[in-house]
Structure formats: C-alpha cells, structure tokens
C-alpha cells in the first residue's frame, strides 16, 4: 500500500527561494557548513532551493532507511553523479538498472569474505612496508600523509583485486587525481560547461583518461598472456575479461573494461585513503587515543605482521576507524532522483525530485550522537551502540547499493593503523590549516604534512 502524505505537511520547510543565489555562493565555498546550517535551522526534512535546482534534503535515520533500503528502486543516482558519468563512464558507481545488476554480479564475488580473508597477508605486507617507509622519515621533515595513504591504498587494491603491481605504472595516482577533479567539477557545474571547452582542468582530464586507458589495456594484455590465460583466476581483471568477451562490439567491451576498472580503483582507494588521513590527523589531536591504540597494537601483534584473525583482537583500533568515519564519512553525500511520487517521513516527494542524504550531517545528528563534534571512539563499544538506530550511521551507504568493498577497506585501515601506531607517532606541521574538502570523497584539502616520530 502506498503511503499518503499528511496534507498539512506536504512541503518540507526551508530557506526562501529568494535566497538561492546566496546559497549557491555558500555551497561553492563551504558545502558542509550549508548542509549543517540548514539542518539545524529547519529540521530533519528541508526543501533547499539552489538556483535551477531544488533539493529535498532528508536527515533522519528513518529517512535514510526508506530511501536506501525500503524503496531503493524509486531512487536512482542523482544530482552530480549523473553529470559525473560523463567523466567516469558507466561503472558500478554511476550505472543503474539492468547494467548495474550485471556489473554487481561480476564484481561481488571478488569481495566475498572468504576471498578477502585470503588477501589478509597481502594487506598486512603492504601495511608493514608503509610503516617502514614512514620510519625512514623520522626526523627528516614533513611527509604528506594524504599522498602516502593514496599510494598505499592503490598498492593494496592492485595486489588484492587485480593481482597486479600498480607501482609499475608511474603517475597513476596523479591520473586518478585529475579524474576526480574533473568528476567533481562536472557534479558542481551540473554539466553546464561543455567538455570541448579547452579549460586546463579538462585538458588535464583528457590526458589522464588516455593514461588510464593505456594502463587498463596493459593490465588486460598482461593477464591474457599469462600461462592458462584467465582460466581459474578470480581477480577483477580476469572476471571483467570474461564478462566483456560477450560484447559483440570490441569498442564497447574496451570501454566497459575501462569504466569498471577506473571506477573500482578510484572509489576503492580514495575512500580508504581519506579515512586513514583523517585518522592520523585526529590521533595527533587526541594523544590519549593514540596511547590506547599503541598499547593494543603492541599487545596483540608484538613484532609480527597482523593476520586476519587479529581483526577481532584489534577491537579498539576498529572502534577508532568507526568514529573517524562518523565524523568524516568518506562518502559524505548520497544524491538520488525520485523516479515516481513517494512519501518520506510524511513529506511528499514528487517524481523527478532531487533527493539528498548527507552522512556528514546525519552522523552528527544531536538526537542520536550526544556531543556530536567530539571525537570519542568509545561510542562504538558494542555495549553503547545497541540502542542507536541502524541507519544513524551509514559510512558505506545502505540497501542494495551498500559499498561492496567495505570489508576490505576496514581490514586495510585497521592493519595500517596497528602497524604504524605500534612504532610511530605522527604530528601535524605547525600552523598548517586542515580543511575538509567535499569532493567525491571527504578528503583533506591540499594534503596533510606531518612529522614522523618514534613511538
């Protein structure tokens, strides 16, 4: 039975349409502040006018549950991501309907728990190497932790998902940076700037896209050249080769391969790199948390590499990761477009409406998170989280489009943090301004220069 909106509450409250030019300007400067301000001023459902667009902004766990899990078929990927498709193509992040279902079936087995468990040694080895690289920087001046975490997560994805060493491809990190910059530009401009306009950003993106296509072609050629080809292999490249071989047009197959791999690598490495970067920043501000993590890592690991069985033993470290993703969720905005009329929390949502959920504001909702701006990993103690609504915390989304790589990302984050904190402490470059930058992920603007010290 279709829910009916309360006639007295058909349209959510919100700023006057006359404020749209001011709001657009504020959104360009500080999108996070705008979302927090309108939620605090107008409540859990806000009708937000932004020039030619009006957003239906919902900020309650029940709203997230309805849109993402109870009626997900009515909500396709929305504002921004539609325009980012011009940059990212039709990968798992931007596709819809039958294509998305087919892509998910191809990718999903790579992230099954048993396969992820088999990859634990590779993740541990990369984590130990990262700690060793940082060890060599003790007393040598600041290190850009955002850059280091990006290189690390790309390396992990290469080994665990592609069965390839991405370090062989020089400049891959810079290429992904260019793709992400262009994607967010498309999202924020809503596609208003044609791709043929010779802006420096667009020229840089075209070069990066060509580089990534070359990398994909080399990965495919290398895999085909292996003894036995793709037979019996379960990595992403092999599965995509098998899947795209059914395409009758080789150009379509090549584009599908590129779209899938670029999307998977971009989304997979950037989210975990962002989480790790914010974690090291917060640990510098909260030495008592670092002390507990250091003690746990020394007690659980000693001098050996972490193993898959250590994940449940590194309990406090996992709680820290959860709390970091509460304050700085890597995916800070979930935009959708309503395909048909609906009712969310008693509010009428018309077909075609641009609906947004914002994990950044939802995770700071004072009704569910006391003292919401305080960094407190103990919030995620199992004894304290039982009474919290399930959808008050959605760092990986929810419903059918729940992030397919969440278990790999969590394992990577816990291993890296344990390996680093058992022997090292990082401190921010004095005077450096740390500013959140809401791009495709919520990253630190301009990098994060930190000094490395012995524990």
N, C-alpha and C positions, 0 to 999 in steps of 0.2 A: 504494500500500500504506500502511495506517495505521500510524504509529509506535506502539511499545509502551513504556510507562514501565518503567524499572528498578524491580522490586518493592522494592528496598532504598531507593529514593529517591522514593516515591510522593508524599509530602507535603513541601513545602519547609519549612525551619526558620523560626523566627520567635518573636516575643515570646509569652509565655503569655497565653491568653485572659483570665486574671485581671487583666492589665494594661490591658484595653480601656478602662475609664473614664479612666485616666491618659493613655493615648494619645489619646483623643478630646479631652481638655482641651489637650494639647500641640498637636494638629492645629489646634485653633481659634486658638491663639496663634502658632504658627510651623510651618506645614506643610512648608516647605522643610527645616527642621532635622530634623524627624522622618524625612523620606524619606532624607536623607543619613545620619542616625544608624543607622537600621535596615539600610541597605545596607552600611555599614561594619562593623556588628556581625554580621550574619547572612549576607552574601554576595550573589550576583547574583540569587538567587530567594528571596523572603521571603513567608511567609504572615502577613499583618498583620491581627490582629483589631481591629475598630473598632466596638464595640457590636453592633448588629444585623447589621452587615456584616463580611465578611472579604475582604480584598483579596489577590489573587495579584499581587505586585509583582515584575516582571522587569526586570533592569538590566544586560543584556549585549547587544552588537550582534547576536549570533545570535538572541536572543530577539526583538528588535525586527524583525529581518528576517522571522522566522517569522510573527509576529502581523500585521504590517502589509503584507507583500509576498507571502509564500508561501502563507498561508492566511487572507487577509483576509475571505473570505466567512463564516468562522466567528466573526468578531469584530465585532459591531455597536457603535455608540456606546454608552458605558457610564455608570457611576455619575456623577451630577451632570448630564451633558448630557441624559439622559433627563428629568430634572426641569426643566432649563433650557428644555426645549421648551415648557413652559407659559408661559414668558416670551418666547422668541424665535420660537415657531411652528415650522413645518416648512420652514425654509430649508435651504440647502446644508450648513450646519454640523451640523444635528441630524437631517436626514432619513435614511432608509435605503431599501435595495432599489430597486424599480422607480421610485419617486418621485425618489430621489436620482439615479439614472441619467438620468432625463428632465431633471432640473434641470441636471445637469452638462453635458449635450449642448447645452442652451440657453446656458449661461454660458461654456463653454470657448472658443468662437471669439473672444470679446472679448479673451482673454488670449493669443492666438496671437502668436508672435514678430514677425511682420511688422506686425501692428496695434500692438503695444507700441512697435516702432521708430518708427512714425509719430507716436506720442504723446510722443516724447522732447522735442520743442521745448516742449510744454505743461508737462512736468515741470520742464524747465530754467527756464522763465519763473517758475513758482511758487517754485522754489528761490532764484532771484535776488531775487524780491520778499521772501522770508523773510529773506535776508541783509540786505537794505536796511532792513527793519523792525528787525532787531537792531542795525544800525548806528546807527539813531536813538536806541537805548537806551544808547549808550556814555556812561558817567558819570552815568546817570540813575537809578541804583538797581537792585535785583534784578528780573529777569524770570523768570516761571515758565516754564521751558523745556518742561515736560510739556504745559502748556496751549498754548504756541506750536506745538509739534510736532503736537498734535492738530488744531489749526485748519489747519495746513499740509496734513496728510495728507487731511483731509476735502476741502480745496480741490482737491488733486490728483485724488482719486477722482471728484469732481464733474466735472472737466474731461475726464478720460481715459476714464471708464467710462460716465458719464451724459450727457455733452455738456450739462452744466448748471452754473450758478454757484451752489454751495450757500451762498455768502456772503449770498445774498438771503434765506435762511431764518434769521432770528435765533434764537439759542438751540438750534440743532441739536446743538451739542457737549454742552450740559447735558442734553438729552434722551437722547443716547446714554449719557451717564454714568449716568443714572437706570436705563436699561435694563440696563446691565452690572451695576450694583449689585444689582438685583433678580435677575438671572440667577445671579450667584454666591451670593446668599442662598438661592435655590432649590437650587442644587447642594450647598451645605454643609449645609442643613437636610434634604436628601433629600425635599423636598416635604412635610415634616411640618406646616408652617403653612399652613392653607387660604388661598386667595387673597382670600377675603372678609373676613379679619381686618383691621380698619382700622389697621394699623401705618403710621406716617408714610412708611416706605420704600415700602410697597405703594401708598399714595395717590399718592406722587410718581411711581411707575412708571406708574400708570394715566393720569396726566396726560401723561407723556412718550409713552406709546404712542399716545394720541389725537393729540398733536402730530405724531408721525412719520407716522401715517396721513394726516393732513392734508397733510403735505409730499409723500408718495407720490402722493396724489390730484392735487395741483397739478402735480407733475412729469409725470404721465400726461396730464393735460388740456393742459398746455403742448405736449407732444410731438404729441398728436393735432391740435392747432390749427396746427402748422407747415405751410407750403405743401407739399403732397405727402404729409402725414402721416408714416407710418413707412417708406414705400417707399424702399428703397435705403439705409436707415440701419443701422449695425451696432453702435450703442451698447446698453448693457444695458436701458435703459428700453424702447427700440423692440423689442428681441428678446423682452422679457417681455410687452409688449402683444400681440405676435403669438402668443406661446405661450399666454397665458391666454385669448385670444379663443376658444379651442377649448372652454373650460369652458362647460357648459350653464347653470350657476348663477352669476349675476353676483356674488353674495356670496362664493362660493368663489374666483372669479377675483380679486376685490379683495383677499381675504386672502392668496392666493398671492403677489400682487404685493408686498404689504406685507412678508410674511415674507422673500421673496427679497431685496428691496432693503435692508431693515433689517439682515438677517444679513450681506449682502455689504459694506455700508458699515461696520458695526460691526467685523467681523473684519478688513476691509481697512485701515481707517485706524488701528485701535488697535494692531495688530501693528507696523506701521512706526513709529508714533509712539513706542511703547515702546522699540524698538531705537535710535532716534535719541536719545531721552532718556538711556538708559544710555550711549550713546557719548559724549555731551558730558560726562557725569559722569566717565567713565574717562579721557577726554582731559585733564581738569583734574588728575587724579591722576598722569598719565604724560606730562609735558611733552615728553619725547623722541619720543613717538609723534605728538603734535601737530606738532612741528617737521618730521617727515618728511612728514606729510600736507600741511602748509602749503607745503613746498618742492615737492611733487609737483603740487599744485593750481596754483601759480604757473607752474611749468614747462610743464604740459600745457595749461592754459586761458589763461594770461595774463589779459587783461581781458575776454575774450569769454564767452558762455554755453556751457555744456557741450553736446555733441551725442552722439547715440547711438554714434558711432564712438569717442568718448572713453572709453567704459566699459572697454575693454581696456587703455587707456593709464593710467587711474587705478587701477593694479594694487594699490598699497599701500593705498589707501583701501578698496578692496573687501576686502582681507585684514583690515583693521580691523573692517569690518562683520561678517565671518565670525567673528572672535574675540569680538566683543561678543555675537553670538547664541549662541556656545558657552557663555559664562559666564551670560548672561541670555536664554535662549531665549524668544521672545515667547509661544510655546505651551509651557508648562512641564510639562504633564501630558496624557497621551493615555489616557483611560479607555475600556475596552471591556467588553462582556459576551459570554462564550463561548456560542455557540448550540448547540454539541454538545461531547462529550468530545474532548479533544485532549492532546497531549504537547508541552511546550515545554521544550527543554533537558534532556530526560529526566524532567521533572516532570509528573505527571498533573494536568490541568486539567479539572474536571468541568463538564458543561453547566450554564449559569447562573452560573458563577463571575464575579466582578468582577475583571477583569484590568486592571492599570495599567502603563504605561510612563512613565517620567519623564525627558524630555530634560535637565532640570536636573541630575539625578544622573548620567545616562549620559554627559553631556558633561564630567563631572568624574571619570570613572572612572580611577583612577590607572594601570591597566594600559595604557590607550590614550592617556592625556594626562599626561605627566610634569609634576610640579609643577602640578597641575590648577587651583589657585586663582590662579595667576599670569596676568596679562594680557600675552599675547605674540602679537601679530598675525603674527609670522613663522612660527608653527605652520602657517599656511595658504599658505606658499610652496609652489608646486607640487612642488618637489624634496623637501619634507619630508612632504607629505601622502600620497604614493604608497603607503606601506606601512600606512596606517591603514585598518582595516575600514570599508567603506562605511557601515554602519549605526551606527558610533560617533558620528555627527554627523547629527542629524535635526531641524534647526530648523523645517523645513517639513513634518514628517511623512515618510511614505514610502508606496509602493504606490499603489493606485488612488485613495486619498484624499489624495495629495500635494497640498499647497496650490496651488490654481490660479493664485494671484496672485503667486507667488514672484518672477518676473522683473520685474514692475512694481515690487514692493516694493524689490528690490535696486537697481534703477536709481534709484528715488527717493532711497533712503538715500545712495547714492554721490554723486549730484548735489548733494543738500543739504549733505553734509559738505564736498565740494570747494568749493562756493560760500561757505560760512561760514568754513572754516579758511583760505582764501587771504587773508582780510582781517580776521578777528576771532579773538579768543581768549576763552573763557568760563571763569569761576571761580565755584566754589560759594560761596554765602553762608556766611561763617564760623560754625561751630558748628551748622550745620543737619544733623540726623541723616538719613542716606539709608538707607531701609529697603525691601527688596524686598517687594512686595505681590502674592502669587499670586492674582490674580483670573482672569477669562477669559484674560487675558494677564498676563505677569510685569512689572508696572509699578512705578514708584517711588511709595511711599505718600505722599500729601499734596502731590504736586508736587515740583518741583526749582527752587528760586530760585537764579539765577546772575547774576553781574555780567558785563557785556559790555565788552571792551577792544579797542582797535586791535591788529592783529597786529604 
